[in-house]
């Protein structure tokens, strides 16, 4: 996996057109992401691009 395939929740939310990173934190609490697809590093949450595509679909021009 390339480092470019790991995003902060804020970056991922922006790319997928979600309101903010709290949407992704809620998805974690709801069990939508699998173990190993996300982690918290200090105060920053990280998620893989692959996980985002699995849960929210591929990025489109509309996102």
Z-matrix of the N, CA and C atoms (Angstrom, degrees):
N
C 1 1.455
C 2 1.527 1 108.07
N 3 1.281 2 116.13 1 135.86
C 4 1.460 3 123.80 2 178.50
C 5 1.527 4 109.43 3 -86.72
N 6 1.318 5 117.02 4 146.07
C 7 1.473 6 121.25 5 179.38
C 8 1.531 7 111.22 6 -57.78
N 9 1.325 8 116.66 7 -27.24
C 10 1.470 9 120.54 8 179.02
C 11 1.527 10 111.96 9 -68.94
N 12 1.327 11 116.07 10 -12.94
C 13 1.464 12 120.82 11 179.75
C 14 1.521 13 112.34 12 -92.27
N 15 1.341 14 116.53 13 7.02
C 16 1.463 15 122.09 14 176.39
C 17 1.521 16 107.51 15 -116.17
N 18 1.322 17 116.85 16 126.59
C 19 1.461 18 122.66 17 -174.80
C 20 1.519 19 110.37 18 -123.57
N 21 1.323 20 116.15 19 151.85
C 22 1.460 21 118.78 20 168.36
C 23 1.528 22 107.11 21 -73.40
N 24 1.310 23 116.69 22 159.77
C 25 1.460 24 119.55 23 177.66
C 26 1.525 25 110.59 24 -59.89
N 27 1.322 26 117.40 25 -36.17
C 28 1.467 27 120.84 26 179.49
C 29 1.522 28 110.62 27 -64.40
N 30 1.345 29 117.01 28 -46.03
C 31 1.467 30 120.94 29 178.31
C 32 1.524 31 110.68 30 -61.27
N 33 1.335 32 116.12 31 -46.30
C 34 1.461 33 120.51 32 -178.36
C 35 1.528 34 111.18 33 -62.62
N 36 1.320 35 116.73 34 -43.99
C 37 1.468 36 120.43 35 179.28
C 38 1.523 37 110.43 36 -59.85
N 39 1.319 38 116.69 37 -42.23
C 40 1.469 39 120.38 38 179.64
C 41 1.525 40 110.98 39 -64.61
N 42 1.327 41 117.61 40 -45.50
C 43 1.466 42 121.18 41 -178.86
C 44 1.524 43 112.54 42 -64.22
N 45 1.326 44 117.09 43 -36.13
C 46 1.466 45 121.14 44 -177.69
C 47 1.526 46 112.73 45 -93.92
N 48 1.319 47 117.43 46 4.44
C 49 1.457 48 120.44 47 176.66
C 50 1.520 49 114.13 48 71.45
N 51 1.327 50 117.04 49 27.91
C 52 1.467 51 121.17 50 177.03
C 53 1.520 52 108.70 51 -89.92
N 54 1.306 53 117.39 52 157.45
C 55 1.466 54 120.38 53 -173.83
C 56 1.523 55 112.74 54 -61.27
N 57 1.334 56 117.44 55 -44.59
C 58 1.466 57 120.29 56 177.51
C 59 1.520 58 109.78 57 -170.27
N 60 1.336 59 116.41 58 -178.42
C 61 1.454 60 121.46 59 -177.47
C 62 1.513 61 114.60 60 -64.75
N 63 1.335 62 117.57 61 -19.41
C 64 1.468 63 119.20 62 -179.90
C 65 1.527 64 111.31 63 -65.24
N 66 1.324 65 117.32 64 -27.62
C 67 1.465 66 121.15 65 176.24
C 68 1.532 67 108.90 66 -60.48
N 69 1.327 68 116.53 67 -40.77
C 70 1.462 69 120.73 68 -179.14
C 71 1.530 70 111.52 69 -73.98
N 72 1.319 71 117.33 70 -36.57
C 73 1.468 72 119.51 71 176.02
C 74 1.532 73 109.94 72 -62.43
N 75 1.317 74 116.85 73 -38.49
C 76 1.469 75 120.71 74 175.81
C 77 1.527 76 110.64 75 -64.59
N 78 1.333 77 117.09 76 -39.26
C 79 1.468 78 121.13 77 178.02
C 80 1.527 79 110.59 78 -62.24
N 81 1.331 80 117.29 79 -37.73
C 82 1.468 81 121.22 80 176.16
C 83 1.522 82 109.66 81 -62.58
N 84 1.323 83 117.32 82 -48.36
C 85 1.471 84 121.56 83 -179.88
C 86 1.531 85 111.76 84 -60.42
N 87 1.333 86 116.29 85 -32.94
C 88 1.469 87 121.19 86 -179.43
C 89 1.530 88 112.47 87 -83.03
N 90 1.338 89 117.69 88 -3.45
C 91 1.458 90 121.34 89 178.29
C 92 1.514 91 114.90 90 79.35
N 93 1.323 92 117.58 91 20.12
C 94 1.470 93 120.25 92 -178.51
C 95 1.523 94 112.43 93 -73.90
N 96 1.342 95 117.35 94 -27.20
C 97 1.464 96 121.45 95 176.62
C 98 1.517 97 109.20 96 -98.69
N 99 1.332 98 116.17 97 145.95
C 100 1.459 99 121.87 98 178.91
C 101 1.525 100 109.91 99 -86.20
N 102 1.330 101 115.30 100 156.51
C 103 1.458 102 121.76 101 175.10
C 104 1.532 103 109.21 102 -54.30
N 105 1.311 104 117.27 103 133.43
C 106 1.459 105 122.05 104 179.83
C 107 1.520 106 114.23 105 91.99
N 108 1.334 107 117.57 106 -10.03
C 109 1.465 108 120.74 107 178.29
C 110 1.520 109 111.83 108 -89.45
N 111 1.327 110 116.58 109 -13.95
C 112 1.461 111 121.36 110 -178.24
C 113 1.517 112 108.43 111 -147.44
N 114 1.324 113 116.28 112 161.43
C 115 1.465 114 120.67 113 172.60
C 116 1.511 115 109.02 114 -164.01
N 117 1.308 116 114.76 115 161.03
C 118 1.458 117 120.50 116 175.81
C 119 1.519 118 107.52 117 -106.35
N 120 1.333 119 116.57 118 131.07
C 121 1.457 120 123.21 119 176.80
C 122 1.520 121 106.88 120 -120.79
N 123 1.315 122 116.49 121 99.93
C 124 1.461 123 120.03 122 -172.66
C 125 1.512 124 108.62 123 66.71
N 126 1.322 125 116.15 124 -123.57
C 127 1.472 126 120.73 125 178.96
C 128 1.523 127 112.35 126 -94.20
N 129 1.338 128 116.98 127 -2.08
C 130 1.461 129 121.76 128 -174.90
C 131 1.525 130 110.25 129 -101.59
N 132 1.329 131 115.52 130 129.24
C 133 1.458 132 121.38 131 174.57
C 134 1.522 133 108.75 132 -94.04
N 135 1.337 134 116.63 133 139.73
C 136 1.459 135 123.03 134 -179.78
C 137 1.521 136 109.49 135 -123.17
N 138 1.325 137 115.42 136 148.42
C 139 1.462 138 121.07 137 179.51
C 140 1.524 139 108.05 138 -144.40
N 141 1.329 140 116.39 139 148.54
C 142 1.456 141 119.38 140 177.70
C 143 1.530 142 110.22 141 -81.84
N 144 1.310 143 115.00 142 150.12
C 145 1.467 144 120.62 143 177.04
C 146 1.533 145 109.38 144 -61.77
N 147 1.323 146 115.94 145 -38.91
C 148 1.467 147 120.98 146 179.05
C 149 1.534 148 111.34 147 -59.02
N 150 1.328 149 116.74 148 -41.25
C 151 1.465 150 120.61 149 178.39
C 152 1.522 151 110.71 150 -65.07
N 153 1.317 152 116.38 151 -42.69
C 154 1.469 153 120.01 152 178.94
C 155 1.523 154 110.63 153 -61.26
N 156 1.336 155 116.94 154 -41.75
C 157 1.459 156 120.42 155 179.58
C 158 1.525 157 110.78 156 -66.70
N 159 1.323 158 117.51 157 -36.49
C 160 1.463 159 120.85 158 179.18
C 161 1.524 160 110.91 159 -66.08
N 162 1.329 161 116.97 160 -42.27
C 163 1.465 162 121.10 161 -175.39
C 164 1.529 163 112.29 162 -84.93
N 165 1.338 164 117.32 163 -40.70
C 166 1.472 165 120.72 164 -172.36
C 167 1.527 166 114.16 165 -113.83
N 168 1.333 167 118.33 166 -1.71
C 169 1.458 168 121.50 167 -179.35
C 170 1.518 169 111.58 168 86.70
N 171 1.311 170 115.15 169 171.85
C 172 1.466 171 121.12 170 -179.77
C 173 1.525 172 109.98 171 -67.74
N 174 1.330 173 114.85 172 152.61
C 175 1.468 174 120.48 173 175.11
C 176 1.523 175 107.65 174 -69.08
N 177 1.316 176 116.66 175 132.52
C 178 1.460 177 121.10 176 175.98
C 179 1.519 178 108.56 177 -117.09
N 180 1.309 179 116.50 178 171.97
C 181 1.468 180 120.67 179 178.37
C 182 1.521 181 111.03 180 -62.09
N 183 1.332 182 117.14 181 -27.26
C 184 1.464 183 121.07 182 -179.37
C 185 1.519 184 112.33 183 -76.24
N 186 1.341 185 117.29 184 -20.16
C 187 1.475 186 120.73 185 -179.97
C 188 1.497 187 110.02 186 -78.41
